[in-house]
């Protein structure tokens, strides 16, 4: 992660909370986190294609899963049980796609920070009118825009479940509870977006700085490989834990908004 030279001026890598722009594709600003997100999505689609290849070719043979299909089905079944236990059987099928996508995408995005080249390959880029050394690849979840987008989708899903279950007025009544404290309850609900997005961003951004920083990158991994391996294992666990937290909170809030499953209650 050496600094670059430009016209006699050293361009040193820097720590930036905002994603660094790499290029302009018409009206779209291609940032390093956006590029990594596209690659992550492409990798997930490729894995899904290979996992379902036998199903498309011979459904009868696929009834006994093996290999990659078996692994993917285990993940799907595990997530189905979690979603059903939090939102109830009645709403599980409606929100499963959202919840499973949250978990898988966030987990894979978090773990991309551990791949070689992520955050360690630098190029010259313009940032706020200055030329900097910017990483080509940056984990998507280390960008506040990505985590905020995920939180907004979760927010819409949570309250859509309440509206579908109770109707617009009924959901508003359930949401406010005490009329004269209605503004307080609305602010609390809006804070869910802040909580979900900043928790995920903060943990992943801190991990990215640690993994690519001079202390761990140059010293621990080079001179104390055992210490470096411990940090890498912790990052794997933290990446998974953050995905579980986002997933579970989204599902729990959705279950609370939809209300108890009457069919199961009786």
N, C-alpha and C positions, 0 to 999 in steps of 0.2 A: 504494500500500500504506500508506495513511494510518492512523494510530491512531484508535481510536474513543473517544468520550466517553460516560461512563455515570455519572450522578449527580455530575458534577463531577470524576470520576476518570478519568484517561486509561487506556484499555485498549490497550496496545501489543502488536503482533505479537511472538511469542516463538518460540524454537527448542525443539522438543520431540521427543525420540526416539520417544515413544509417539504413536500416532494419537489425534487429538482427537475426542471423541464429539460428534455433532451432534444426535441424537435417540434416543428409545427406541421400538422397534417391538415391543411386548410384551416377551418375554425377550431380544430381539436389540438390542444396542447398535449403532446406526448410526454408524460413524466416517467421517471424511472419506476415509480410504484404502479402506474397504469400499464407499462410494458410488462412488468412482472405479473400483474393480475391477468393479462391476456394469456401469457404463457402458462400460468397456473390453470386457468380455465381450459386451455387447449389440452394440457396434460390430463386433467380430470375427464374430459370428453373421450380422450383416447383410451384411458383405463376403463371407462364405462362401456366403450364399444367392444373392447376385447372381453370384458366380463360377461357381456350379453351375446357374444358371438354364437355360442352353442345354443342358446335359447332361440335365436332367429333361425339357425340352421336345422336343428332337430329338437323340438320342445320336449319330446318324450325322453330323450337322453338327458336333457337338462333337468329333469325331475330329480335326478341324483347329482347334485352339484359337486364340482371338483375344481381344484386350483383357484384361480382368481375369482371365478363365479362364487365359489364357496365362501371366500373371504368377504366379498361384497355383500352376500346374503346374510352373513353373520352380523355385519355392521348394520344392515337395514333392519333385521329382526331386533337387534339390541335397541336401536333408536325407536322403533315402533312401540316397544314395551315402555320406554321412558315417556314418549309422547302420550300414550294411553293412560299411564299412571298419573300424569300431571293435568291433562285437559279433559280426561274422561273418554270413554269409548265412543260416545255420540259425536264428538268434535274431532277425534284423533285423525280420521281420514282427511278432514278438511284442511288441517294445519300441518300434517306430517311433512308434506313437500317443503314447506317453509322451514320447519324446524330442522329437518335432515340436511337441507341445503346450508343453513347457518352452520351446523356442526361440522360438516365435511369441508366446506369451503374455508372456514376460519382455521380449522386444524391444519389443512394442507398449506394455507397461506402462512400460518405461523411457522410451520416447519421449513418453509423455503429459506428462512433466514440461516438455516444450518447448512445449506448447499454451498459447495465451492463456487466462488465468483459472485455470490450475492453480497453486495456491500463492499467488495474488495477490488472490483475492476472500475477504474476511474477514467473519465474523459473530460475534456474542456466543455463547459456549458455556461450560458448566460443566466444569471440569477440576480434579479433586481438591478439590472444595469451593470453588473460586475461579472467578470469572468472568473469562474471557480472550477475546482476539480470536483466533479459530481459522480457518484456511483451510477453505473449503467442500470443495475438491478437493485431494487429495494422492495422488501416484502409489502404486499398490498395492505395488510393490516397495520403496518407501521406508518400509514398515511391517515390523518384524521378525517380526510374526505371520505375514505372507504369505510371506516368504522362508523362515521356519522350516517352514511347512506344505509348501512346495515341496521343501525338503530332506528332510523326513520321507517324502514320497511317493517321492522318488528313492532314499532309503535302503531302503524296502520293496521297490522294484523291483529294486534291486541284489541283495539277498539272496534275493528270490523266484527270481531267475534262477539263483542258485547252488543253491538247494534243488531246483528243477525239474531242473537238469542233473546234480547229484551225489547227490540225496537229502538228507534232514536230517542224518544222521550224516556222510555224505561231505562235505557243505558245511561242517559244523563242523570236520572234520579239515583241510580245505583252508584254512579260516579261521585256525585256531590254529597249524598247522604244527609248532611245537615245543611239546609238552604243557606243560612247566613255565613257558612264557612265554605261555600262553593268555590270562591276564587282560590282559597288555600288548596283545596283538593285538585283543582285544575292545574295549579303550579306544580303540585306533587307529581301529577301524571306527566307533565311536560319534562320534569326533571329525570324521568325514566330515560329519555333520549340522551341526556347528558351523561347519566350514570353508565349506560350500556356502552356508549361510544368512547368516552374518555377512559374508562377502566381498561378496555381492550387496547386502545391506542397507547396509553401510558405504559402498560406492561410490555408491549411489543417494541415500542420505541426505545425503552430503557434496555431491553435485551439486545436490540440491534446495536446500540451504542456500546454496550459491554462487549459483544462478540467481535465487533470491528474496531474497537478502541485499541490504543497502543499498549495498555497494560495486559489485556488478555491475548490480543492478536500477536503482539511481538514478544511478550515475555512468557506468559503462562504456557501458551501452545508450543513455543520454541524451547524453553528451558525447563519448564515443569509440566510435562505432558499429562501427568496424572491429574494435576489441578485443572488443566484445560479440559480434560475428559469429563471431570466432575461438572464443570460449568456447562458443557455441551449436553450432558444428561439432564441437568436441571432445566435447561432451556427446552428440551423435548417435553419434560413434564409440565413446565409452565405453559408451553404452547397448547398442550392438550387440556390443561385445567382451565385456561381462559376460554377455550372453545366450549367446554362443558358449562362453565358459568353463564356465558352468553346464551347458550341453548336452553339451559334450565330456567333461567330468569324469564326468557321470552315465553316459554311454555307455561310456567307458573302464572305469570301475569295474564296470559291468554285464558287459562283455565279459570282464574278469578274473575276476569271480565265476562266470560261466557256464563259463569254460574255453575252450580253443582249439576251433575248429570242426573236428571230425574229418573231416567230408566234404571240407572245403577242404584240410586237411593232407595228405590222400591224393590 
